[in-house]
Amino acid sequence: MTIRELTYPGAVEITAGAYVLEISYDTYPESPRDWDNMGTFYLWQRGYVSPDKCEYGSMERFLEEWTGRECVECGYYLDGHGENGGACDEFTPDKAAPGNDPDAVLFLVDHDDGYQSQRFTVSDLAADPDEWERFDGVLFATGETVRREWGGDTAAAISCLLRELETYTAYANGNVFAASWERVDTCGECAHDERVPLDSVSGFYVPFDPSDYAPAEIPAGVLAEIMGEFEAWAR
């Protein structure tokens, strides 16, 4: 059994007998928003593209609509209603605003550790308008979606959104991997080793089980040795 740390984009190579498992970083991963998107995910940060297409220019603008603070008659916000020319006499809230329906929402604060990696803290409580500016984004599911997908169970919906956030954070930080299985064939005449590709898979996130893709020809004992070392590395 040999274990060898690799230079990026490689990660680790584990060899047992004639078989090799190589783990590397997936340098062209697909955005998880293409397949892990029960919620809607917006970020407002300079230098970052919002995970989902966003038509709101700012978090504040989104939240004005989310909470129904815009008058449906004249378009002025609650705080400035009646103070500007052309505003109607009485504020009429938008009762169809998403925030007025039971929903699942995570308000996000992004923390920059100085190495261009992302880490989020979250809140599942509606923010006071005075605190809106401290949020960098939102991940939410409307009440209609919560009822359709989770039978109205907001706690289950929030758990799903947290998993989506975890997956996206791993993607944003480059923690997406590829795995390949190979066999080492040794020439009986010249003793030259040739590595023969057997199977490979990309776009996976830890925890992941490469044995699901292991060729059937690998002896059970050899596979167990390799997987034991892989699990130790993945921790």
TIRO-225097 format. One record per residue (C-alpha): residue number from 1; x, z, y. Coordinates in steps of 0.05 Angstrom, whole numbers, plus 5000, padded with zeros to 4 digits. Layout:
TIRO-225097
k,X,Z,Y
NUM,X,Z,Y
...
***
This chain:
TIRO-225097
k,X,Z,Y
1,5000,5000,5000
2,5027,4981,5068
3,4997,4991,5137
4,5023,4953,5198
5,5002,4959,5270
6,4996,4890,5302
7,5008,4863,5372
8,4945,4846,5411
9,4900,4810,5395
10,4917,4838,5327
11,4900,4910,5312
12,4920,4931,5242
13,4939,4899,5175
14,4927,4935,5109
15,4958,4909,5045
16,4946,4934,4974
17,4970,4894,4914
18,4962,4821,4929
19,4906,4830,4980
20,4907,4838,5055
21,4854,4861,5105
22,4871,4843,5177
23,4832,4872,5235
24,4840,4840,5304
25,4804,4840,5370
26,4751,4786,5380
27,4776,4752,5443
28,4713,4709,5452
29,4656,4755,5433
30,4583,4738,5445
31,4549,4783,5496
32,4505,4833,5459
33,4451,4820,5511
34,4438,4755,5472
35,4414,4795,5412
36,4410,4870,5430
37,4359,4867,5486
38,4296,4907,5475
39,4307,4934,5545
40,4325,4900,5611
41,4394,4916,5638
42,4413,4908,5711
43,4478,4928,5745
44,4495,4923,5819
45,4571,4928,5824
46,4621,4886,5861
47,4663,4845,5813
48,4614,4852,5754
49,4560,4804,5732
50,4494,4838,5716
51,4484,4840,5639
52,4414,4810,5648
53,4397,4759,5702
54,4376,4799,5763
55,4337,4774,5823
56,4341,4839,5861
57,4396,4843,5913
58,4406,4917,5906
59,4387,4979,5866
60,4346,5003,5925
61,4306,4938,5928
62,4292,4943,5853
63,4270,5015,5859
64,4225,5001,5918
65,4186,4954,5873
66,4193,4998,5811
67,4162,5058,5845
68,4109,5019,5883
69,4136,5039,5952
70,4121,4970,5981
71,4052,4960,6012
72,4015,4905,5975
73,3978,4885,6039
74,4036,4875,6088
75,4101,4883,6047
76,4129,4940,6088
77,4158,5000,6052
78,4125,5068,6052
79,4179,5100,6096
80,4172,5048,6151
81,4099,5032,6145
82,4062,5033,6211
83,4126,5035,6251
84,4137,4960,6254
85,4097,4907,6289
86,4049,4869,6244
87,4042,4925,6193
88,3972,4941,6170
89,3940,5007,6189
90,3937,5039,6120
91,3990,5038,6065
92,3965,5007,6000
93,4012,5023,5941
94,4023,4975,5884
95,3987,5010,5827
96,4014,4958,5778
97,4087,4977,5793
98,4126,4986,5728
99,4144,5058,5745
100,4070,5076,5747
101,4062,5059,5674
102,4092,5103,5618
103,4161,5074,5608
104,4232,5086,5585
105,4285,5082,5639
106,4358,5102,5644
107,4389,5105,5713
108,4463,5090,5706
109,4526,5114,5741
110,4589,5075,5725
111,4655,5113,5724
112,4719,5074,5735
113,4778,5105,5700
114,4828,5061,5737
115,4840,5015,5678
116,4781,4968,5690
117,4741,5000,5633
118,4669,5021,5639
119,4638,5088,5622
120,4566,5106,5640
121,4529,5170,5651
122,4454,5165,5648
123,4390,5199,5670
124,4321,5187,5641
125,4287,5219,5701
126,4261,5182,5762
127,4308,5192,5820
128,4290,5219,5889
129,4298,5163,5941
130,4352,5204,5975
131,4393,5197,5911
132,4382,5123,5897
133,4449,5103,5928
134,4488,5141,5875
135,4463,5097,5818
136,4498,5032,5798
137,4446,5003,5751
138,4385,5012,5707
139,4367,4999,5634
140,4292,5001,5623
141,4233,4982,5579
142,4164,4975,5612
143,4105,5014,5588
144,4076,4952,5555
145,4141,4942,5516
146,4143,5016,5496
147,4073,5012,5468
148,4084,4946,5433
149,4152,4961,5401
150,4151,5036,5393
151,4077,5054,5390
152,4082,5090,5457
153,4139,5135,5434
154,4182,5139,5497
155,4234,5183,5463
156,4245,5130,5409
157,4250,5076,5463
158,4302,5116,5501
159,4343,5126,5437
160,4343,5050,5427
161,4364,5038,5499
162,4421,5087,5491
163,4446,5048,5431
164,4441,4983,5471
165,4482,5016,5526
166,4534,5039,5476
167,4541,4969,5446
168,4546,4936,5515
169,4598,4987,5537
170,4640,4971,5476
171,4633,4896,5492
172,4651,4906,5565
173,4713,4945,5545
174,4736,4893,5495
175,4722,4935,5433
176,4695,4879,5391
177,4732,4861,5327
178,4744,4808,5275
179,4764,4819,5202
180,4797,4772,5153
181,4812,4778,5078
182,4872,4743,5048
183,4909,4738,4982
184,4985,4735,4977
185,5007,4685,4924
186,5080,4687,4903
187,5114,4624,4877
188,5142,4637,4808
189,5201,4590,4820
190,5224,4606,4891
191,5191,4674,4902
192,5161,4648,4967
193,5098,4684,4990
194,5038,4644,5014
195,4978,4677,5046
196,4913,4646,5025
197,4852,4658,5070
198,4792,4683,5030
199,4738,4704,5080
200,4730,4725,5153
201,4678,4752,5201
202,4679,4765,5276
203,4637,4799,5329
204,4631,4867,5297
205,4631,4937,5328
206,4659,5000,5297
207,4631,5030,5253
208,4633,4970,5208
209,4644,4960,5134
210,4691,4901,5118
211,4678,4911,5044
212,4611,4877,5055
213,4651,4813,5064
214,4706,4826,5012
215,4715,4770,4961
216,4690,4788,4891
217,4759,4774,4862
218,4790,4836,4893
219,4795,4891,4839
220,4753,4952,4854
221,4812,4999,4856
222,4850,4956,4906
223,4788,4949,4949
224,4779,5025,4949
225,4851,5035,4972
226,4844,4986,5029
227,4777,5013,5052
228,4804,5085,5051
229,4859,5065,5100
230,4811,5024,5142
231,4763,5083,5149
232,4821,5128,5170
233,4842,5076,5223
234,4770,5066,5248
235,4762,5141,5262
***
